[in-house]
Amino acid sequence: MEFNVRRLAADAGTFLSRAVQFTEEKFGQAEKTELDAHLETLLSRAESTKHWTEKIMKQTEVLLQPNPNVRVEEFLYEMLDKKVPMRANNHELLGECMIDSGHEFGPGTAYGSALIKCGETEKLLGSAEKELIQSSAINFLTPFRNFIEGDFKTILKERKLLQNKRLNLDAAKNRLKKARVADARSAAETELRIAQSEFDRQAEITRLLLEGISSTHAHHLRCLNDFVDAQAAYYAQCYQYMVNLQKQLGSFPSTFSNNNQQAGSSSASISVPTAQPAASLPAPPPSQTSPALNELRSTSGTRKARVLYDYDAASSSELSLLADEVITVSSVPGMDTDWLMGQRGNQKGKVPFTYLELLN
């Protein structure tokens, strides 16, 4: 019991000396031991890592689940350590609606059959979206959250201990300055050596932890690659689903073709804003087979052309295009027949012929 009382009294005295030291520093009445520049840099880097990790986590959660009410509900289930109930996402709800309406109108009708096909594809998109969310939560969000709730909390704990050791050190320095009697000075010097030793040891522990932030960055980079891979797989899967759906809908009689096809804009299944090899370029619209094209290729003249699809230039010799803009085109001797020379203002470059509609 006596030992515990002495221990409590010593702890109370230490706490009081820290409080006095901290207060005097705030009022500029006491000197403060500054941390070395390298340690300060590491502390700043750790704070920055924590700040941006939290922001990236938050925005990723918003991207994966835009509904704030659902996010709050999932957070509460997580806090209560309960499994989040399975719920249909927007794609799946739309798919069910389309399928039900298709059966109502009759699977044997063109419209009913198309609705069912679209509904089935929407449900596939919903399933792919769930896979993306699950993969991202496991391989991206969880490691980021583990850093915030684990490693960084350890850093904060050791940093707080370092602050206490620093206050003890400066309090010991002040007591040594104020000591006048030889015995008091001797005791103060001993106390200062102990405080300095404890401060140096804690500074080294804190420094080693902070240098581990580099490993954290490397780990987060691997998680980022996993997230990008998951997104790439998701969008590729969705693209393939939609291409297959377009092919299925394209099997209907031409009476039921889409409005864009009826307008003669394109018979291509889908437009992708990347460069394509000549063999896979969209087929030219009927209007392109007019004598105007032959005339353009046989002369050195120019024509106006409307762009049918977005196109991203694959090299500096090509010209990027935006759908519905009007550019000037010409034929260059020796150029591949699938390409024309396009010009927009001062910009000039090759453009794929099948992405254009010549104007009269």
Secondary structure by P-SEA (a helix, b strand, c coil): caaaaaaaaaaaaaaaaaaaaaaaaaaccbbbbbccaaaaaaaaaaaaaaaaaaaaaaaaaaaacccaaaaaaaaaaaaacccccccccaaaaaaaaaaaaaaaaccccaaaaaaaaaaaaaaaaaaaaaaaaaaaaaccaaaaaaaaacaaaaaaaaaaaaaaaaaaaaaaaaaaaacccaaaaaaaaaaaaaaaaaaaaaaaaaaaaaaaaaaaaaaaaaaaaaaaaaaaaaaaaaaaaaaaaaaaaaccccccccccccccccccccccccccccccccccccccccaaaaaaaaccbbbbbbbcbbbbbccccbbbbbccbbbbbbbbccccccbbbbbcccbbbbbccccccccc
